[in-house]
Amino acid sequence: MYYPEEVVEEVRMKNDIVDVISGYVHLQKKGANHFGLCPFHNEKSPSFSVSGSKQMFHCFGCGTGGNVFTFLMEYENCSFVEAVRLLADRAGVSLPEADDSEEARKREGRRARLLQVSREAAKYFYCCLRSGQGETGLRYLQGRRLSEETMKRFGLGFAPISGSQLVQYLHSRGYEDGLIREAGLAGFDERYGLHDKFWNRVMFPIQDINHRVIGFGGRVMGEARPKYLNSPETLIFDKGRNLYGLNFARTAKKGNIILCEGYMDVIAMHQAGFTQAVASLGTAFTEGQASLLKRYTEEVLLAYDSDEAGTRAGLRAIGILKGAGISCKVINMEPYKDPDEFISHLGTEAFQKRVEEAEGGFFFELRSMEREHDMRDPESKTAFYRRIAEKLCLFPEEIERENYLQAVAEKYGVSPKSLRELVAAQASRTGLVRPPTRPKSGIAEKNKRNTPEENKRRNQRLLFTWMTDEGGAYFPIIAKYISPEDFTDELYRQAAVRLFEKMKEGSFREADLVSMFSEGEEHREVAALLNERLEAVETIQEKEKALHDIILAVKKESWDYSCRKADQAEVMLRITEARKALEELSKTHISLKER
């Protein structure tokens, strides 16, 4: 789904990036730009720069950057189209119907209607809790020591005992039976007709990261079963790709996210100040939820129930989080079952201490394995150490494996040498660990940033920065030697085509270049193009030499790339032409006085 380019540009121009980002991040003006703490990674010194003249942002710490659309896509975790809509609404710009298929338009319209009816149901439940019908639910929540402020923040409500009041209310608001059923708010049978799905339950509205109600969880009052009833999956509600409380937790800026099992755990923790808490939605933790968390944190703390079922669920979650590249620790809840119980009995400070003392996921797994062995029996104890060796084999990096081996040896009083031999024996049997590859020279492998391919990309980024620096003053000089076809990276080439076109028209704007692309990763790449740092030079001669060298490097890379793609018959001719052109360029003096 796309909007015309001129509409997108109108929306961007009517949303000053400094004003928009100031609503999310505290910015201070320093020189020509504004600086603040990056909202996309944890830092103590501001490296997040916002340029009002370029209408761009860039973080020199984590590399994230782009225009106002990019920022909203990253911060609100939304698509490019959603970012355009949000900013159009902010600026009062009327968007035309997107050029799309009939089927897609119907689907989008259906999604909008489902969101509307879900919001209306949430309002109904909210009002019921505060009426005579909700007395039972209100007593229950107050008994759980929830404040009115907390209940309001999470939009808690109550579904009355009567079996069709919600349906009747939604009818009165103009919603048809099919939509009410599709939203998971009602069921149908021959005896009772259309009837409420939720009744006599405290209601927990489930919101997506943009605070839109997409489903519900209901806790029954009394002994009926099931104790908790959740909305079915719908067009707007995917249980495996949403997390309860993430709409608040994603902006908590605590350096981690705490993953719980239930709604009440999340609410109790937020009330106690742990606003980074989230929970899965009545299902086991999924890879989709791990991918979602990866957008907002590098570390997850598990606060699962301390019983056997909670331990099993925790072990499974650890594996999923590790697979997603997220560091994982486990909060010890004993002697209580869950965070809600722990905080109500021992208080916030005690829980904070447990957070600080959270156990690494690896050692939590070992502790769980240890319970399965009789450590007084030599045979069982040896079997336990063999299982440890198996787990150590799973670390792909030698240095990480060695660090854990040393820590395990210290914790369990084993000789590091003996444990290392056990790991080697296990590895030879299973083939799980490859022998480390050591450079013959003894010099460690260079950082990936210094690979030839990355150096080529950096040269091309530097040239982009040269072309756009000082309002494009150097572009006419560079354009004598370089064309868009000289950029060997496909995305860079696309951006260069637009840049050359706009520069020649005299209408180039950095932020406009980013708007060419609709994916967040592409936005970051283009932002990096325009924010590569140039080396500081003092004299005009040094500047001329630096520009000459970068043009020569990019041109050489372009010729090399062209020769690799050429047919065999053309290769020799291309090489001859390239050598001659490069030799001439290497001798050419590039004067900056021409501008």
Secondary structure, 3 states (H helix, E strand, C coil): CECCHHHHHHHHHCCCHHHHHHCCCCCEEECCEEEECCCCCCCCCCCEEEECCCCEEEECCCCCEECHHHHHHHHHCCCHHHHHHHHHHHHCCCCCCCECCHHHHHHHHHHHHHHHHHHHHHHHHHHHHCCHHHHHHHHHHHHCCCCHHHHHHCCCEEECCCCCHHHHHHHHCCCCHHHHHHCCCEEEECCCEEEECCCCEEEEEEECCCCCEEEEEEEECCCCCCCEEECCCCCCCCHHHCCECHHHHCCCCCCCEEEECCHHHHHHHHHCCCCCEEECCCCCCCHHHHHHHHCCCCEEEECCCCCHHHHHHHHHHHHHHHHCCCEEEECCCCCCCCHHHHHHHHCHHHHHHHHHCCEEHHHHHHHHHHCCCCCCCHHHHHHHHHHHHHHHHCCCCHHHHHHHHHHHHHHHCCCHHHHHHHHHHHHHHHCCCCCCCCCCCCCCCCCHHHCHHHHHHHHHHHHHHHHHHHHHCCHHHHCCCCCHHHCCCHHHHHHHHHHHHHHHHCCCCHHHHHCCCCCHHHHHHHHHHCCCCCCCCCCHHHHHHHHHHHHHHHHHHHHHHHHHHCCHHHHHHHHHHHHHHHHHHHHCCCCHHHC
